[in-house]
Amino acid sequence: METELSRTLGIEHAIFGFTPFPAVAAALSRAGCFGVLGAVRYTAPDDLARDLDWMQEHTDGRPYGLDVVMPAKKVEGVTEADVEAMIPAGHREYVRSVLAEHGVPELAEGEASGWRITGWMEEVARSQLDVAFDYPIKLLANALGSPPPDVVARAHEHGVLVAALAGSARHARRHAEAGIDVVVAQGYEAGGHTGEIASMVLTPDVVDAVSPLPVLAAGGIGSGEQIAAGLALGAQGVWLGSIWLTTTEAELHSRALTEKLLAAGSGDTVRSRALTGKPARQLRTEWTDAWDDPAGPGPLPMPLQGLLVAEAVSRIQKHEVDPLLGTPVGQIVGRMNSERSVRQVVDELTRGFERAVDRINRIAGREQA
């Protein structure tokens, strides 16, 4: 499963695995793929350095990358406290009423919420990069499109390729103009923030728009046959995220959430603004239903919604309140019906890819002797 891009990066399989879990990223790299560690949860540089040290020890010298969340344009002089002060009192009361309706306990006294929007602020991402460039990362990906020009230049000075996610050909062209090296065409089916164009349409559109830049197909991919389809559409690899959530190396810290993912079908996700204020695909729950209810106040724009619900999300997760418990995940969740190791998932992906290639060869009259 080699392409020009995979050979450039020195990996055996053109599978790029995004994950917030170092153990998953390292296992992907050891399996001949390219592990990409999500950095958004690292608000303290020392914590990121600790986990990159661990990655260095557990990747067997194989390449890996980092994914940050960094806006292309900087807003000067705005602090988290300034943003939080903009949240209407009515929205705070709505959060309290939904939590009370489901009997969600409070956090312990002095306990801070585990998820904060600070990981989305530019100064945090820059502090992450100050750490990351001390390590031999081979790829820097940005979930919010093209990073600022000085970041692209700095990555290139370190010999690091820069990737950016795109939900349309128009976005992809902007990335190419910004000097991006790899475009990730993320279709509507993907987990997390995503646009409105499905992968089967988006991938060839982006390939045509940015040629000869390499493109990775993303969104709704969780089998080797789908990988073959992505490559057939012109991609030089695939970007997979959701499929790793139910691997044995993942650290969801919630058995109830793992069970919900294993039981979910492909129709059990919704593209909702409930978590961050931007449309993000996630498990449909009574929490997402509450924010989509016309009788409610509706979600606030990013980053207000993220700040508004941060403590509530932490309480729901800590106390595993099943009706409200969810996570960003793509429509591929319908195929995530058993817990397997990263290696087992990769082996199944490569076998499925071989089956697809053999099938096409037979159709084309090119059966192997």
Phi, psi and chi 1 to 4 in degrees:
 res  aa     phi    psi   chi1   chi2   chi3   chi4
   1 MET       -   53.5 -155.7 -174.0  -60.8      -
   2 GLU  -103.3  144.9  -69.1 -174.3   -9.1      -
   3 THR  -135.3  175.3   64.8      -      -      -
   4 GLU   -58.3  -40.8 -177.1  178.7  -11.9      -
   5 LEU   -66.7  -42.9  179.0   60.2      -      -
   6 SER   -64.3  -36.6   69.8      -      -      -
   7 ARG   -68.1  -36.9  -72.7 -171.3  -71.7  -89.0
   8 THR   -60.2  -39.2  -64.1      -      -      -
   9 LEU   -89.2   -7.1  -70.8  168.7      -      -
  10 GLY    74.4   38.4      -      -      -      -
  11 ILE  -117.8  154.4   57.2  176.5      -      -
  12 GLU   -79.4  -39.9 -178.3 -179.7   -6.7      -
  13 HIS  -117.8  136.8  -54.0  -56.9      -      -
  14 ALA   -80.8   50.6      -      -      -      -
  15 ILE  -113.6  119.1  -61.7  172.1      -      -
  16 PHE  -108.0  118.0  -66.3   71.3      -      -
  17 GLY  -108.1  113.5      -      -      -      -
  18 PHE   -88.9  135.6  164.0   78.2      -      -
  19 THR  -160.5  146.5  175.1      -      -      -
  20 PRO   -83.0    0.0   30.4  -34.3      -      -
  21 PHE  -109.0  118.3  -51.9  122.7      -      -
  22 PRO   -56.0  -37.7  -24.5   33.8      -      -
  23 ALA   -64.8  -35.2      -      -      -      -
  24 VAL   -70.8  -46.3  174.1      -      -      -
  25 ALA   -59.6  -43.6      -      -      -      -
  26 ALA   -65.9  -40.9      -      -      -      -
  27 ALA   -63.8  -37.0      -      -      -      -
  28 LEU   -62.2  -46.4  -80.3  160.8      -      -
  29 SER   -64.2  -41.3  -68.5      -      -      -
  30 ARG   -63.4  -28.6  -67.8 -163.1  -54.3  -89.1
  31 ALA   -83.0    5.9      -      -      -      -
  32 GLY    91.5    6.2      -      -      -      -
  33 CYS  -100.2 -165.2  -55.0      -      -      -
  34 PHE  -123.2  107.0 -167.3   91.3      -      -
  35 GLY   -79.7  133.3      -      -      -      -
  36 VAL  -122.8  114.6 -178.7      -      -      -
  37 LEU   -86.4  124.6  179.1   64.3      -      -
  38 GLY   -74.6  128.8      -      -      -      -
  39 ALA  -100.9   -3.2      -      -      -      -
  40 VAL   -61.1  -27.5   69.8      -      -      -
  41 ARG   -83.9   -4.7   66.2 -167.8 -179.8  100.9
  42 TYR   -92.0   88.8  -64.9  100.2      -      -
  43 THR   -84.3  -14.1   55.1      -      -      -
  44 ALA  -110.8  122.0      -      -      -      -
  45 PRO   -54.9  -35.6  -26.3   35.2      -      -
  46 ASP   -63.7  -33.4  -72.0  -12.0      -      -
  47 ASP   -67.3  -41.0  -69.3  -19.3      -      -
  48 LEU   -65.0  -42.7  178.5   58.5      -      -
  49 ALA   -60.1  -41.1      -      -      -      -
  50 ARG   -58.7  -46.0  176.8 -158.4   64.0 -145.7
  51 ASP   -76.0  -29.2  -80.1   -0.9      -      -
  52 LEU   -71.0  -33.7  -71.9  177.2      -      -
  53 ASP   -58.7  -44.2  -76.5  -22.0      -      -
  54 TRP   -64.0  -41.2 -172.4   92.4      -      -
  55 MET   -60.3  -42.3  -70.5  -81.9  -67.9      -
  56 GLN   -57.8  -36.5  -80.2  -67.8  104.5      -
  57 GLU   -80.6  -16.8  -63.6  171.9    2.6      -
  58 HIS  -123.3   12.6  -67.2   84.6      -      -
  59 THR  -105.1    1.9   48.5      -      -      -
  60 ASP    54.1   35.3  -64.7  -16.3      -      -
  61 GLY    76.7    4.6      -      -      -      -
  62 ARG   -79.9  154.5  -56.3  -70.5 -175.4   91.8
  63 PRO   -73.9  153.1   25.3  -33.1      -      -
  64 TYR  -152.2  171.3   61.7   91.8      -      -
  65 GLY  -139.3 -176.6      -      -      -      -
  66 LEU  -134.2  141.7 -167.5   73.0      -      -
  67 ASP  -116.0  124.5  179.2  -81.9      -      -
  68 VAL  -115.9  169.8  -62.6      -      -      -
  69 VAL  -121.7  104.8  178.6      -      -      -
  70 MET  -140.4  121.4  174.7  176.5  -83.7      -
  71 PRO   -69.4  148.6   25.8  -33.0      -      -
  72 ALA   -69.2  -29.2      -      -      -      -
  73 LYS  -115.0  136.2  -63.3 -179.8 -179.9  178.9
  74 LYS   -93.1  137.6 -175.8  175.2 -177.2  178.0
  75 VAL  -102.3  113.9  179.0      -      -      -
  76 GLU   -79.2  143.2  -61.0  -76.8   -5.2      -
  77 GLY    71.8   15.9      -      -      -      -
  78 VAL  -109.5  121.7  177.2      -      -      -
  79 THR   -99.3  168.9   66.6      -      -      -
  80 GLU   -60.9  -38.4 -176.9  178.3  -16.3      -
  81 ALA   -64.1  -38.4      -      -      -      -
  82 ASP   -60.7  -43.8  -65.7  -28.5      -      -
  83 VAL   -67.7  -42.6  175.8      -      -      -
  84 GLU   -64.0  -31.2 -168.6  151.1    6.2      -
  85 ALA   -67.2  -14.7      -      -      -      -
  86 MET   -86.4   -6.1  -61.2  167.4   62.7      -
  87 ILE   -74.4  124.0  -62.3  173.0      -      -
  88 PRO   -65.1  146.3  -20.2   32.8      -      -
  89 ALA   -61.9  -34.6      -      -      -      -
  90 GLY   -62.8  -34.6      -      -      -      -
  91 HIS   -70.5  -37.5  -81.3   72.9      -      -
  92 ARG   -63.4  -41.0  -65.7 -171.5 -175.5  -80.3
  93 GLU   -65.9  -35.7  178.5   55.8   36.7      -
  94 TYR   -64.6  -42.2 -172.6   67.5      -      -
  95 VAL   -59.0  -46.4  170.0      -      -      -
  96 ARG   -60.4  -39.4  -74.8 -168.0  -73.3  -91.6
  97 SER   -68.8  -38.9   68.7      -      -      -
  98 VAL   -66.1  -43.6  173.8      -      -      -
  99 LEU   -64.9  -41.4  -63.7  179.0      -      -
 100 ALA   -65.0  -38.6      -      -      -      -
 101 GLU   -59.1  -33.2  178.2 -176.2  -10.4      -
 102 HIS  -101.9    7.4  -68.1  -85.7      -      -
 103 GLY    63.2   38.4      -      -      -      -
 104 VAL   -77.2  120.0 -177.6      -      -      -
 105 PRO   -65.4  157.6  -19.1   32.1      -      -
 106 GLU   -71.9  163.9  -60.8  -82.6   -7.1      -
 107 LEU   -73.2  158.5  -65.4  175.5      -      -
 108 ALA   -63.3  153.5      -      -      -      -
 109 GLU   -58.6  128.5 -174.5  175.0   -9.3      -
 110 GLY    84.8   -5.0      -      -      -      -
 111 GLU   -85.3  125.9 -177.1  179.2    0.5      -
 112 ALA   -87.0  154.5      -      -      -      -
 113 SER   -64.2  144.8   61.4      -      -      -
 114 GLY   -79.0  -16.4      -      -      -      -
 115 TRP  -125.7  123.7 -179.8   80.0      -      -
 116 ARG  -130.4  155.2  -63.6  -67.1  -74.0  172.6
 117 ILE   -73.3   -6.9 -157.0   69.6      -      -
 118 THR   -57.6  -30.3   46.1      -      -      -
 119 GLY   -65.1  -10.7      -      -      -      -
 120 TRP   -97.5   -2.8  -63.3   73.3      -      -
 121 MET   -86.1  144.8  -59.5  179.6   74.0      -
 122 GLU   -61.0  -40.2 -178.9  179.5  -14.0      -
 123 GLU   -63.5  -31.7   55.1  -94.9   36.8      -
 124 VAL   -68.6  -45.2  175.2      -      -      -
 125 ALA   -60.9  -39.5      -      -      -      -
 126 ARG   -65.9  -37.1  -73.2 -173.5  177.5  -84.6
 127 SER   -66.4  -32.5   71.3      -      -      -
 128 GLN   -65.2  -40.2  -66.6  165.1  -10.5      -
 129 LEU   -67.6  -34.9  -64.2  179.7      -      -
 130 ASP   -57.8  -34.3  -70.7  -21.0      -      -
 131 VAL   -78.6  -48.6  171.6      -      -      -
 132 ALA   -60.7  -37.6      -      -      -      -
 133 PHE   -73.7   -3.7  -73.3  132.2      -      -
 134 ASP   -84.4   -4.2  -73.5  -24.0      -      -
 135 TYR  -116.0  158.5  -66.5   82.4      -      -
 136 PRO   -81.6   49.4   32.0  -36.8      -      -
 137 ILE   -66.3  147.1   62.5  171.1      -      -
 138 LYS  -107.4  -13.6  -60.9  -61.0 -177.5 -174.8
 139 LEU  -147.1  135.6  179.2   77.7      -      -
 140 LEU  -117.4  118.4  173.8   67.3      -      -
 141 ALA  -108.9  146.6      -      -      -      -
 142 ASN  -123.3  123.4 -173.4   29.1      -      -
 143 ALA   -75.1  -15.4      -      -      -      -
 144 LEU  -106.0   27.6  -71.2 -176.7      -      -
 145 GLY    94.6 -150.6      -      -      -      -
 146 SER   -70.1  129.5  -56.7      -      -      -
 147 PRO   -72.6  170.1   24.1  -30.1      -      -
 148 PRO   -55.9  150.4  -25.9   35.4      -      -
 149 PRO   -54.8  -37.7  -26.5   34.8      -      -
 150 ASP   -67.4  -29.0   67.5  -64.5      -      -
 151 VAL   -71.5  -41.2  172.3      -      -      -
 152 VAL   -59.9  -45.9  176.4      -      -      -
 153 ALA   -63.0  -41.4      -      -      -      -
 154 ARG   -64.9  -41.5 -173.3  178.7  177.5 -168.6
 155 ALA   -61.4  -44.9      -      -      -      -
 156 HIS   -63.6  -35.2  -71.8  164.9      -      -
 157 GLU   -61.6  -30.0  -72.1  170.6    3.8      -
 158 HIS   -91.6    5.9  -75.9   81.4      -      -
 159 GLY    72.8   25.4      -      -      -      -
 160 VAL  -103.2  129.2  176.6      -      -      -
 161 LEU   -73.1  149.6  -62.7 -179.2      -      -
 162 VAL  -116.5  129.5 -179.1      -      -      -
 163 ALA  -117.5  150.8      -      -      -      -
 164 ALA  -142.1  143.5      -      -      -      -
 165 LEU   -83.4  143.5  -84.8   65.4      -      -
 166 ALA  -138.2  139.5      -      -      -      -
 167 GLY  -108.0    4.1      -      -      -      -
 168 SER  -157.1  162.0   71.1      -      -      -
 169 ALA   -63.3  -34.0      -      -      -      -
 170 ARG   -62.4  -45.1  176.5  169.9   53.8   87.3
 171 HIS   -62.0  -41.1  -66.0  156.0      -      -
 172 ALA   -61.8  -40.6      -      -      -      -
 173 ARG   -63.1  -39.0  -69.6 -170.8 -165.6   96.7
 174 ARG   -61.4  -40.6  -71.3  179.7 -175.2  170.3
 175 HIS   -62.3  -44.0  -62.1  -19.9      -      -
 176 ALA   -60.7  -42.1      -      -      -      -
 177 GLU   -65.7  -25.9  -67.8  165.8   -0.4      -
 178 ALA   -85.3    0.9      -      -      -      -
 179 GLY    88.2   17.6      -      -      -      -
 180 ILE   -69.0  145.1  -62.7  -57.6      -      -
 181 ASP   -92.9  -31.6  -56.1  -67.6      -      -
 182 VAL  -137.2  132.2 -178.8      -      -      -
 183 VAL  -108.9  128.4  176.8      -      -      -
 184 VAL   -98.1  111.0 -178.2      -      -      -
 185 ALA   -85.8  100.3      -      -      -      -
 186 GLN   -99.8  112.5  179.2  162.6  -73.7      -
 187 GLY   -79.9  169.7      -      -      -      -
 188 TYR   -55.0  -29.0  172.1   82.6      -      -
 189 GLU   -75.6  -11.1  -51.7   94.6  -35.4      -
 190 ALA   -69.8  157.5      -      -      -      -
 191 GLY   -79.9  155.9      -      -      -      -
 192 GLY    77.5 -161.2      -      -      -      -
 193 HIS   -64.0  127.9  -65.4  131.0      -      -
 194 THR  -154.9  157.4 -174.2      -      -      -
 195 GLY   -88.1 -153.7      -      -      -      -
 196 GLU  -116.4    8.1  -61.0  179.9   -7.9      -
 197 ILE  -108.7  129.8  -55.3  173.7      -      -
 198 ALA   -72.0  155.2      -      -      -      -
 199 SER   -59.0  -39.4  -61.2      -      -      -
 200 MET   -63.2  -30.4 -174.1   64.3   74.7      -
 201 VAL   -88.3  -42.7  174.0      -      -      -
 202 LEU   -66.3  -44.2  179.0   66.2      -      -
 203 THR   -57.5  -54.1  -58.3      -      -      -
 204 PRO   -66.4  -30.6   20.6  -30.8      -      -
 205 ASP   -61.1  -45.4  -81.8   -4.4      -      -
 206 VAL   -70.4  -39.8  171.3      -      -      -
 207 VAL   -56.4  -47.5  168.5      -      -      -
 208 ASP   -65.6  -36.4  -69.6  -15.5      -      -
 209 ALA   -69.8  -32.7      -      -      -      -
 210 VAL  -116.9    4.4  -57.8      -      -      -
 211 SER   -49.7  133.6  178.8      -      -      -
 212 PRO   -98.5   15.8   35.9  -36.0      -      -
 213 LEU   -61.6  142.6  -73.3 -176.4      -      -
 214 PRO   -70.6  143.9   23.5  -31.6      -      -
 215 VAL  -121.7  139.1  171.8      -      -      -
 216 LEU  -107.0  132.7  -60.4  178.2      -      -
 217 ALA   -84.9  135.5      -      -      -      -
 218 ALA  -143.1  150.6      -      -      -      -
 219 GLY   107.1  107.9      -      -      -      -
 220 GLY    78.1   15.2      -      -      -      -
 221 ILE  -102.1  124.9  -60.1  174.1      -      -
 222 GLY  -155.6   17.5      -      -      -      -
 223 SER  -142.2  159.4   72.8      -      -      -
 224 GLY   -64.4  -33.6      -      -      -      -
 225 GLU   -62.7  -38.4  -71.7   82.8   -3.7      -
 226 GLN   -70.4  -33.5  -69.4  170.2  -53.2      -
 227 ILE   -61.8  -45.1  -66.5  174.2      -      -
 228 ALA   -59.7  -39.1      -      -      -      -
 229 ALA   -63.2  -42.9      -      -      -      -
 230 GLY   -61.5  -43.1      -      -      -      -
 231 LEU   -67.4  -36.4  -61.0 -172.7      -      -
 232 ALA   -63.6  -27.8      -      -      -      -
 233 LEU   -82.3   -0.6  -67.1  171.7      -      -
 234 GLY   109.7   -3.9      -      -      -      -
 235 ALA   -70.7  154.4      -      -      -      -
 236 GLN  -102.3   11.9  -71.9 -161.6   30.8      -
 237 GLY   168.9 -179.2      -      -      -      -
 238 VAL  -129.1  151.9  -67.9      -      -      -
 239 TRP  -117.4  112.8  177.4  -84.6      -      -
 240 LEU  -116.8  136.0  -50.1 -176.7      -      -
 241 GLY  -127.8  -55.6      -      -      -      -
 242 SER   -60.5  -39.0  -63.3      -      -      -
 243 ILE   -58.6  -22.9 -163.9   72.9      -      -
 244 TRP   -85.2   -9.4  -44.3  114.8      -      -
 245 LEU   -64.9  -28.0  -71.6  173.7      -      -
 246 THR  -105.3   18.9   52.3      -      -      -
 247 THR   -77.8  158.9   57.7      -      -      -
 248 THR   -68.0  -21.6   53.4      -      -      -
 249 GLU   -82.5  -13.9  -67.4   91.2  -16.4      -
 250 ALA   -68.2  150.5      -      -      -      -
 251 GLU  -120.8   63.3  -57.3  164.3   12.2      -
 252 LEU   -70.7  -21.3  -76.4  180.0      -      -
 253 HIS    58.8   25.3  -57.3  -59.0      -      -
 254 SER  -153.0  108.1  170.9      -      -      -
 255 ARG   -65.5  -35.5 -172.9   63.6 -151.6  174.6
 256 ALA   -62.6  -40.1      -      -      -      -
 257 LEU   -68.4  -41.1 -178.3   54.2      -      -
 258 THR   -58.8  -43.6  -61.7      -      -      -
 259 GLU   -64.1  -37.6  -67.1  -67.1  -16.0      -
 260 LYS   -64.6  -40.7  -71.0 -169.7   78.5  168.2
 261 LEU   -65.1  -43.2  -71.2  169.5      -      -
 262 LEU   -65.1  -30.0  -66.2  172.6      -      -
 263 ALA   -88.9  -15.8      -      -      -      -
 264 ALA   -73.6  149.1      -      -      -      -
 265 GLY  -102.9  173.9      -      -      -      -
 266 SER   -65.7  -18.6   57.0      -      -      -
 267 GLY   -93.0    6.9      -      -      -      -
 268 ASP   -98.1   19.6  -68.0  -30.2      -      -
 269 THR  -114.3  164.1   68.8      -      -      -
 270 VAL  -144.2  146.0   63.5      -      -      -
 271 ARG   -92.0  105.3 -167.7  165.4  163.7  -92.2
 272 SER  -132.3  152.7  170.3      -      -      -
 273 ARG   -94.4   10.1  -65.8  168.1   53.3 -151.9
 274 ALA   -63.2  -29.0      -      -      -      -
 275 LEU   -90.8  -45.8 -174.9   59.8      -      -
 276 THR  -124.2  -12.6   68.5      -      -      -
 277 GLY    98.8  -16.3      -      -      -      -
 278 LYS  -108.4  151.3  -71.0 -175.1   67.4  175.2
 279 PRO   -59.9  122.4  -24.8   35.1      -      -
 280 ALA  -138.1  129.0      -      -      -      -
 281 ARG   -75.3  134.2 -173.5  169.1  -61.8  -75.6
 282 GLN  -156.0  169.8   53.9 -157.4  -79.0      -
 283 LEU   -58.2  137.2  -79.9  179.8      -      -
 284 ARG   -78.2  128.5 -178.9  177.8 -179.9  179.7
 285 THR  -139.1  177.3   65.8      -      -      -
 286 GLU   -68.2  -19.9  -67.4 -173.0   26.6      -
 287 TRP   -70.1  -48.0  177.7 -104.7      -      -
 288 THR   -66.3  -37.3   61.5      -      -      -
 289 ASP   -60.6  -39.0  -73.5  -11.6      -      -
 290 ALA   -62.4  -38.0      -      -      -      -
 291 TRP   -80.7  -18.0  -73.2  103.4      -      -
 292 ASP   -93.4   -4.6  -68.6  -25.0      -      -
 293 ASP   -70.0  122.6 -172.9  -14.7      -      -
 294 PRO   -59.2  -22.0  -21.3   31.8      -      -
 295 ALA   -77.1  -15.1      -      -      -      -
 296 GLY   -88.8  179.1      -      -      -      -
 297 PRO   -78.7  -14.6   30.4  -35.8      -      -
 298 GLY    80.8  156.7      -      -      -      -
 299 PRO   -68.2  152.6  -11.1   23.6      -      -
 300 LEU   -85.7  162.1  -64.4  168.2      -      -
 301 PRO   -70.7  159.0   25.0  -33.3      -      -
 302 MET   -65.7  138.5  178.7 -173.1  -90.2      -
 303 PRO   -96.9    9.0   35.9  -35.9      -      -
 304 LEU   -61.1  -42.7  -60.7 -179.7      -      -
 305 GLN   -62.6  -41.1 -177.2   72.2    9.8      -
 306 GLY   -60.8  -42.1      -      -      -      -
 307 LEU   -67.8  -39.8  -76.6  169.9      -      -
 308 LEU   -59.3  -43.5  170.3   66.5      -      -
 309 VAL   -99.4    0.9  -54.6      -      -      -
 310 ALA   -56.4  -51.0      -      -      -      -
 311 GLU   -66.9  -38.9 -179.8 -180.0  -37.4      -
 312 ALA   -61.3  -44.1      -      -      -      -
 313 VAL   -62.0  -41.8  170.2      -      -      -
 314 SER   -62.4  -41.7  -67.9      -      -      -
 315 ARG   -65.2  -42.1  -71.9  166.4   59.7 -175.7
 316 ILE   -62.0  -44.4  -68.3  164.7      -      -
 317 GLN   -69.0  -45.2  -68.5  175.4  -16.6      -
 318 LYS   -62.1  -41.7  176.7  178.9  179.3  180.0
 319 HIS   -95.8    3.9  -61.9  -69.6      -      -
 320 GLU    48.4   55.5  -62.5 -171.7  -23.2      -
 321 VAL   -79.6   97.3 -177.6      -      -      -
 322 ASP   -53.5  -46.5 -167.1   79.5      -      -
 323 PRO   -61.3  -26.1  -20.9   33.2      -      -
 324 LEU  -101.3  -10.6  -55.8  177.8      -      -
 325 LEU   -76.8  123.5 -173.0   62.6      -      -
 326 GLY  -152.5 -175.1      -      -      -      -
 327 THR  -164.6  153.2 -174.1      -      -      -
 328 PRO   -60.2  132.1  -25.7   35.9      -      -
 329 VAL  -163.9  149.8   68.2      -      -      -
 330 GLY   -88.5  176.6      -      -      -      -
 331 GLN   -65.3  -14.9  -68.7  179.1  -29.2      -
 332 ILE   -67.4   -6.4 -162.1   61.4      -      -
 333 VAL   -55.2  -25.8   70.2      -      -      -
 334 GLY   -64.2  -19.7      -      -      -      -
 335 ARG   -95.9   -6.8  -77.1 -178.9  169.2  -93.9
 336 MET   -90.7   72.5  -64.3  157.7   50.2      -
 337 ASN  -113.1   12.5   48.2   26.0      -      -
 338 SER  -154.3  151.6   65.5      -      -      -
 339 GLU   -85.9  124.8  -70.3 -176.5   84.4      -
 340 ARG  -137.8  161.3  -64.3  171.0  -67.5  167.8
 341 SER   -74.0  162.3   68.7      -      -      -
 342 VAL   -57.6  -43.1  167.4      -      -      -
 343 ARG   -59.4  -42.3  171.1   67.6   72.9  170.7
 344 GLN   -64.3  -40.5  -72.4  172.7  -41.7      -
 345 VAL   -63.9  -45.2  173.2      -      -      -
 346 VAL   -62.2  -41.9  171.0      -      -      -
 347 ASP   -60.9  -40.8  -73.6  -12.9      -      -
 348 GLU   -68.1  -37.5  178.1   54.1   34.6      -
 349 LEU   -62.1  -44.8  -67.5  174.2      -      -
 350 THR   -69.2  -36.1   56.6      -      -      -
 351 ARG   -65.8  -42.2  -74.4 -165.6  -64.7  -91.9
 352 GLY   -63.4  -37.5      -      -      -      -
 353 PHE   -61.5  -45.4  177.7   80.8      -      -
 354 GLU   -62.6  -40.4  -68.7  169.1   -3.7      -
 355 ARG   -60.6  -42.9  -71.7 -166.5  -60.1  -91.5
 356 ALA   -65.3  -43.6      -      -      -      -
 357 VAL   -63.5  -42.5  171.1      -      -      -
 358 ASP   -61.2  -41.4  -71.8  -15.2      -      -
 359 ARG   -62.9  -44.8 -175.4 -179.4  -55.0  121.9
 360 ILE   -66.0  -38.6  -64.9  -59.5      -      -
 361 ASN   -61.6  -39.6  -80.1  -26.9      -      -
 362 ARG   -66.1  -41.9  -71.1 -164.4  -61.1  -86.8
 363 ILE   -62.4  -37.3  -67.8  170.5      -      -
 364 ALA   -83.7    2.3      -      -      -      -
 365 GLY    72.2   30.0      -      -      -      -
 366 ARG  -117.7   41.5  -59.5 -168.6 -173.4  106.7
 367 GLU   -58.1  138.2  -78.1 -167.8   83.0      -
 368 GLN   -75.2  142.4  -60.2  -63.8  -45.8      -
 369 ALA   -70.2      -      -      -      -      -
